[in-house]
Amino acid sequence: MSNRQENSEEVIPRFNILTSNFLPIGFGLLAFFLVAGPFILDSRNIQWLGGNLDPAQHYLGWALFREGPWTFPIGLNPHNGLSFSNSIVFSDSLPLFAILFKSLSYFLSQPFQYFGLWTLLCFVLQAWFAWKLLGLISESNWLKFFGLGLFLFAPPMLARVGLWTSLASHFLILAALYLNLRPSQKNRIFYWALLIFVAALVHFYLLVMVLVLWVASILDIFFIRKKLSIKNLLVEIGIVSFALLLTLWQAGYFSVESGSGKAGGYGTFRFNLLALFDAREWSYILPNIAMQIDFSNGFNYLGLGALIGLVFIFLDYVRRIIFSSIEASHKLNGEVSLGFKKYPFLYAIFIFLTIFAITNVVAIGTWQYVFPLPEPIISAASLLRASGRMFWPVFYFILLLIINYIQKNFSKNLAIILLGVLCIIQIVDTSAGWRPIRYSLVHERYPNSQSPLVNPVWNDFGTQYKKLERYPVQNQSEDWQVFASFAAQHAMGTNSVFLARFDELKLRQANESVNRALRSGPLDNSVLFVIDLWKNNPTPIQFDREKDVLVRIDGYNVLAPGWKKCPSCSPIPRELELQRLAPITKIGEKIEFSQKAFGRREFLLEGWAPYGEAWGTWSDGASASLLLPLPAGNPRMINLTVRAFVNEKHPIQQGDVYINGTLVKHFELKDFASNLIEVPISTSVLKDEFFKLELKIQSPASPKALGMGDDDRQLGIGAISAVFR
């Protein structure tokens, strides 16, 4: 053999090795920069994480975890929720990276986000494991390359980019499928334990998918392929179970009581039987399919390229049946067969996941049928209430079957051409969905995220106090991001947070504790209190006016314990100080109730429409109430200017006015635009600081019932303004 021939034979294997390693990585990188762009890789760029609710939850959970103390278990996140906190798991902050980068916090920038880096890894690893999967059915690099396009541009994965970073980790599903299908089971315990460990530190839903695929693998290997002895089976179950429980414990999964972890909703976020064909704005050609409920959790659109592949396969299969005596299929040229007989338990798991994803509320488009299930089953299944996600392993196996059929039943060149066309169609047509994602991450990467906390005194608050507590304590309270971000910037703990799951008992106890401190003391000088609307709990708070300061700054009520006795604290202008939480009202001063008006926010209680109008706010239902502070000067009357929901079919609105439960006025209103209700105030009412005014409406009606549109609110009167006389 000549030297030239020897060199040629040496070069070709090297070229194949390089191709096998770098081609999928390159395709994954290309897909990432095409869909997400480069800017989210900037660890200091957090603006793209603040524009939507979920990314803000993920980032702020990490930011508070970073600034909090190390705990045991290490995943606990006491700064994120304080007395009702749990762990980094329940803010969906990607525990794997959160724990890793917290250990490196000293070397990191401020701020620092790792969600862009993880998104990049998701694309690269999606390509890598898809390449490994495709390598089981074909040795052709061209076939595997074009097959990657279907896996990388899978809409259910791409739809999570920029919004639900951890849920974009679909490579975990591909890795689990690969471990099921690979012929060699060498080092299977290590690989499965590692995969389950990573999945547990990425997202609970993906962990469940990986676990059920592991169960399928064990059963197929033991009962069907008979490559696992009883001893090795027990060893594997023991090692994997121990590693899983240890990981769950240290990540903080058990920091929420089991009953509190269930959020209800099984059957709501379901898989519609037409979901594979419902483009939902992810195609230029295919329309959206009308569905009774549209939630992203049930989104499982295959993509136009994959769907055309299915149609082509169906037509070819019919042709082969008709001409079966003439033509025979080509033999499989890969390593494995994907037949049912070889993997019956894997197919059984696919059937189970599909049924679970569909739920007991079977839906085909807008049609649905509900199969009643016992409440204990509904409650248990609600732990995975976003059941539509559980179809994802089946989704990717369908893609694999499409590619397998094409490479198995057509000549190599024809299969390459066909998959190349399908790949291009998949990438181009799904750009209807991923181009807006790219635009939001590239061109709108710096949205208007200016904090409303503009007064310089907030910086002093952040320096002086170790905790920020809001009252009442709520999960996902109004403006929670504002104060969570403030707390993270100043290394404070806060209860202004958004947790995916939380312990309801701890939340009630947290409310009781803060309420007790505010109403009867003592106040902790390390805690800054932000007190929400006084009307939600009008009982006066107790504080020492010689030491503490109660102020309204940037529209928020703030109680700063010990501020007046702090030598290093900057003085607060006296005009900002409050004598009470209830706003000051004055005789003769108009109180307005339009959408942006102060009166709507501060004084309207229950029974009003959730959104106001430019002129005021409609009542919604048979009763609507207000809580009004009394002005100085002993007012004798309050005049309400209101609209009445009347027309020719409904010419009059009648009702009664109650003050503190006592009937004081009957009214009859006939004018739609403006009516005056003069409500007397008795001397007994003047003894208190405030009073409750309730309007009971005899005949509210909906615009829909009166032929005035589709609005089904029960409208009665519309509050425009009020004036004390």
GIZIQUI-V761894 format. One record per pair of residues at least 4 apart in sequence whose ideal C-beta (glycine too) atoms are under 6 Angstrom apart, sorted by sequence separation. I is the first residue (numbers start at 1). GAP is how many residues later the second one is. If there is no record, write none. Layout:
# GIZIQUI-V761894
<<I:GAP> <I:GAP>>
This chain:
# GIZIQUI-V761894
<<1:4> <18:4> <19:4> <22:4> <32:4> <36:4> <56:4> <81:4> <86:4> <94:4> <95:4> <97:4> <108:4> <114:4> <121:4> <122:4> <141:4> <148:4> <149:4> <155:4> <160:4> <178:4> <187:4> <188:4> <202:4> <217:4> <218:4> <219:4> <220:4> <221:4> <228:4> <236:4> <237:4> <247:4> <256:4> <271:4> <274:4> <279:4> <302:4> <323:4> <340:4> <358:4> <373:4> <391:4> <400:4> <404:4> <405:4> <406:4> <410:4> <425:4> <430:4> <431:4> <438:4> <439:4> <440:4> <461:4> <476:4> <480:4> <481:4> <511:4> <515:4> <516:4> <534:4> <544:4> <562:4> <572:4> <593:4> <598:4> <599:4> <600:4> <604:4> <631:4> <646:4> <671:4> <681:4> <701:4> <1:5> <71:5> <80:5> <88:5> <93:5> <138:5> <228:5> <248:5> <249:5> <256:5> <302:5> <337:5> <363:5> <373:5> <410:5> <453:5> <487:5> <543:5> <552:5> <553:5> <592:5> <612:5> <619:5> <646:5> <658:5> <659:5> <701:5> <703:5> <39:6> <49:6> <50:6> <89:6> <221:6> <222:6> <517:6> <563:6> <593:6> <669:6> <685:6> <703:6> <704:6> <78:7> <88:7> <160:7> <161:7> <199:7> <200:7> <221:7> <279:7> <340:7> <361:7> <362:7> <487:7> <551:7> <592:7> <593:7> <646:7> <656:7> <657:7> <704:7> <40:8> <77:8> <160:8> <199:8> <280:8> <407:8> <591:8> <609:8> <657:8> <703:8> <704:8> <361:9> <406:9> <550:9> <608:9> <609:9> <644:9> <49:10> <68:10> <77:10> <88:10> <134:10> <484:10> <656:10> <667:10> <702:10> <68:11> <76:11> <77:11> <157:11> <199:11> <222:11> <278:11> <360:11> <483:11> <549:11> <608:11> <609:11> <702:11> <65:12> <75:12> <179:12> <406:12> <484:12> <600:12> <607:12> <655:12> <702:12> <75:13> <101:13> <131:13> <134:13> <157:13> <360:13> <483:13> <484:13> <548:13> <196:14> <549:14> <607:14> <654:14> <665:14> <700:14> <64:15> <195:15> <274:15> <468:15> <547:15> <549:15> <700:15> <64:16> <480:16> <607:16> <608:16> <653:16> <664:16> <700:16> <97:17> <547:17> <595:17> <600:17> <607:17> <130:18> <480:18> <547:18> <594:18> <607:18> <652:18> <61:19> <272:19> <280:19> <282:19> <468:19> <583:19> <697:19> <75:20> <175:20> <594:20> <605:20> <97:21> <127:21> <130:21> <283:21> <521:21> <551:21> <192:22> <279:22> <473:22> <476:22> <594:22> <604:22> <605:22> <657:22> <65:23> <275:23> <278:23> <518:23> <549:23> <593:23> <603:23> <94:24> <276:24> <468:24> <475:24> <557:24> <593:24> <127:25> <275:25> <467:25> <470:25> <551:25> <603:25> <644:25> <126:26> <269:26> <272:26> <276:26> <467:26> <468:26> <469:26> <470:26> <530:26> <531:26> <551:26> <552:26> <646:26> <659:26> <172:27> <271:27> <475:27> <269:28> <270:28> <359:28> <462:28> <530:28> <550:28> <61:30> <357:30> <529:30> <62:31> <356:31> <357:31> <644:31> <660:31> <61:32> <528:32> <659:32> <660:32> <65:33> <169:33> <180:33> <357:33> <453:33> <642:33> <57:34> <58:34> <172:34> <176:34> <356:34> <357:34> <659:34> <58:35> <641:35> <62:36> <66:36> <166:36> <167:36> <173:36> <525:36> <658:36> <166:37> <169:37> <176:37> <180:37> <353:37> <473:37> <525:37> <640:37> <172:38> <473:38> <523:38> <657:38> <66:39> <472:39> <639:39> <353:40> <354:40> <655:40> <656:40> <133:41> <353:41> <473:41> <637:41> <638:41> <655:41> <129:42> <185:42> <655:42> <471:43> <637:43> <655:43> <126:44> <130:44> <350:44> <585:44> <587:44> <654:44> <126:45> <129:45> <133:45> <136:45> <469:45> <586:45> <636:45> <119:46> <122:46> <125:46> <129:46> <132:46> <197:46> <585:46> <587:46> <635:46> <118:47> <122:47> <189:47> <193:47> <200:47> <534:47> <582:47> <192:48> <196:48> <534:48> <587:48> <129:49> <115:50> <189:50> <193:50> <197:50> <201:50> <650:51> <634:52> <59:54> <650:56> <649:57> <469:58> <466:60> <467:60> <468:60> <469:60> <470:60> <471:60> <465:61> <629:61> <465:63> <627:63> <653:63> <44:65> <46:65> <627:65> <43:66> <338:66> <46:67> <461:67> <625:67> <626:67> <43:69> <625:69> <43:70> <645:70> <624:71> <645:71> <94:72> <623:73> <644:73> <92:74> <291:74> <292:74> <41:75> <290:75> <622:75> <642:75> <643:75> <40:76> <289:76> <290:76> <292:76> <332:76> <642:76> <642:77> <622:78> <642:78> <641:79> <329:80> <641:80> <640:82> <36:83> <638:84> <639:84> <271:86> <638:86> <271:87> <32:88> <637:88> <270:89> <297:89> <635:89> <298:90> <32:91> <270:91> <272:91> <273:91> <274:91> <297:91> <300:91> <31:92> <267:92> <297:92> <313:92> <535:92> <267:93> <309:93> <620:93> <621:93> <631:93> <267:94> <620:94> <28:95> <300:95> <28:96> <618:97> <619:97> <455:98> <619:98> <25:99> <28:99> <455:99> <27:100> <454:100> <618:100> <453:101> <452:102> <616:102> <617:102> <24:103> <616:103> <24:104> <616:104> <96:105> <464:105> <95:106> <96:106> <24:107> <582:108> <54:109> <460:109> <54:110> <460:110> <266:112> <309:113> <266:115> <266:116> <269:116> <262:117> <265:117> <269:117> <270:117> <271:117> <305:117> <264:118> <270:118> <266:119> <269:119> <262:120> <265:120> <271:120> <305:120> <27:121> <31:121> <262:121> <304:121> <305:121> <19:122> <263:122> <220:123> <303:123> <36:125> <220:125> <304:125> <219:126> <220:126> <593:126> <155:127> <303:127> <216:129> <592:129> <216:130> <590:131> <591:131> <216:133> <590:133> <212:137> <587:137> <159:140> <156:143> <156:144> <284:145> <155:146> <283:146> <155:148> <282:148> <284:148> <283:149> <282:150> <282:151> <183:152> <281:152> <538:152> <181:155> <95:156> <150:156> <89:162> <89:163> <89:164> <87:165> <180:166> <87:168> <86:169> <86:170> <75:175> <73:176> <74:176> <75:176> <76:176> <73:177> <75:177> <73:179> <205:184> <209:184> <138:196> <137:197> <136:198> <136:199> <136:200> <173:219> <173:220> <173:223> <261:240> <260:243> <260:244> <256:245> <257:246> <256:247> <150:249> <147:256> <143:264> <137:267> <138:269> <147:272> <143:273> <146:273> <153:273> <142:274> <146:274> <149:274> <153:274> <155:275> <162:275> <150:276> <158:276> <161:276> <146:277> <149:277> <153:277> <149:278> <162:279> <48:393> <51:396> <48:397> <47:398> <35:399> <47:399> <50:399> <47:400> <37:401> <40:401> <47:402> <35:403> <39:403> <37:404> <36:405> <37:405> <39:406> <92:408> <90:409> <90:410> <82:411> <90:411> <82:413> <79:414> <81:414> <81:416> <80:417> <84:418> <84:422> <84:423> <60:424> <64:424> <67:424> <56:425> <63:425> <84:426> <83:427> <60:428> <57:441>>
